[in-house]
Amino acid sequence: MDTRTLGRTNRSVSVIGLGTWQLGGDWGEVTEADARAVLDASVAAGVTVFDTADVYGDGRSETLIGEYLADNPGNEITVATKMGRREAQDPANYTLDNFRRWTDRSRANLRTDRLDLVQLHCPPSVVLSTDSVYDALDTLVSEGAIANYGVSVETVAEALAAIARPNVATVQIILNAFRLKPLDSVLPAAIAAGVGIVVRVPLASGLLGGKYTAGTTFAANDHRTYNRDGSAFDVGETFSGVDFEQGVRAAQEFAALLPGEPAAAGLSTAQVALAWVAQLDGVSTVIPGARNVDQAASNAAAGSAPRLSAEFTAAVTDIYDRYFRAAIHDRW
């Protein structure tokens, strides 16, 4: 597994991490035994960063990770959690008192005195330009409740606002073959500032696995069923904002690129999609989710894939330009 420095945390982490939204909910049912098996398989495959949030299953994901790490001491795992989405998205809620309360809950769930990395969880844009918010986060660092802080954002503009702040360690953003806008300015700015980039939704909610058809359906409690119009939360988080049927067609074209790419030999479509994102300059870690052991091991294997060619990247860009640029690029 390749490793990178996670921005201003100065921690070395695996280039493929594990996103654990699915361990909390919104992806169909995942039992506690299955969740622990996924964590185990990921660690065995070289994963050293888990991404979670206080809102995933209202704390279930954090609690499962906390129990797992307590039962498996000595693993060098960086846990990145997030806060702020359990309450109304009112900028007035982003205060030191609330930050203390939110992080106290996460510390209890994760069974730790100090959180490795806390990210503001896609807050209202104005929060990211409010000095008092960063002052409060700095206070939590000075008090020892958190070691580092970052932000998870929806838009490029939000990412750039956070990168400009001197103590922001990481920025988490959607980036995949169907969402290329961060390549224009976010990755160069992060490199210049020494800020880590955490990539979420790297497979466009599974589209880039290349296995879906226009007739594929998902469980009623899966966000890929109930959030396609953005009625539950930002539509960009589901299939990374692309139209599902259009995404299926584009994914078929993406899969068709693999036979002509020598570095893709022996890799699945999903592994190539992950490897491509992980190999971009400026990316610190990529956090695909996994609902079973096979997915976890397969995702992690992408972290040691051969380097993909410039010609492959040009072909990916062409697919994006033809299918998504007009509808996606200016939106996020």
C-alpha positions, 0 to 999 in steps of 0.5 A: 500500500502506498502512503502519503502525508496527511497534510498538516497533520504530518501523519503518514496514512495509506493512500486508500483509506476506508469510508465508514458511512455505510457502517452507520446507515443509508446504504442498506443494512450492515450488521455489527459482525459485517462491520467489524469484518470490514474493519478487520479486512481493511487493516489487514490490507494495509489501510491506516485511515478510517473516516467517519462522522458523528451523524453516521447512524447517529454515532453507530459508525464511531462507536463500532470503530471505537470498539474495534480499536479498543479490541485491537490495540497497537494498530496505527490507525488515524481516525478522521471524524466529522461534526456539525450535521446532527443539528440544524445547519444554522451558522449560529450553531458553530460555536466553541460551546457546541464544538466542545459538546460535539467532540466530547460525544465523539471522544466517548464514542471512539473511546479516546481522549484526543481525536486525531482529526475533526472535520466540519461536516459540510457546513453552510458556506459562511461558516468557512469564512468566519474567524471565530469558527477557526478560533474555536477550533484552535482552542480545541487543539490547545485544550488537547481535545483534538489533534488536528482539524479540517473541513469537508466541503461541497464546492470548490469555492468552499475548499479554497476558502478553507485552504487559505486558513493557516491551521486547516490540516485537511480538506475533504471533497468529492473527486472522481472521474465524473467530478473533475473540477477540483483538478483546476484549482483545489489540488494546486492550492492544497499542494502549495499550502501543504493541506491534505486532500481527502477524496470522498465518493471516489466511485460515484456511489458505485457507478464507477464499478461498472456493474450497474445497469439502467435497471439496477435498483437499491434498498428503500433505506439506501440513499441511492434510492431516496436522495437522487433529487437531493431531498434528503441532503445535497444531491451531489453526494449521491452518484456524485450529482450525475444523472443515474442513467447517464452515469451508467452509460459513461461508466460503460465507456470508462470500463471500455478504456481498461483493455487499452491501458497496460497499467490496468491489467488484472485490475477491476473497473473499480480498482482502476477508478480508485487508483486513478484518483489516488495517483493524482498529485495533491491527493493524500488519501481516498476513502471508498466505503465497503460493505463486505470483506471482498470490497474492502480488500479489493479497494485497498489493492488499488493503493498499490496499482501501477501508475496509469498513463497520461493517455488514460487520463486524457480519455477520462477527461474526454468522457467527463467533457462529453457526459458531465461538464455542462451539467456538473462543472459549474455547480460544485 
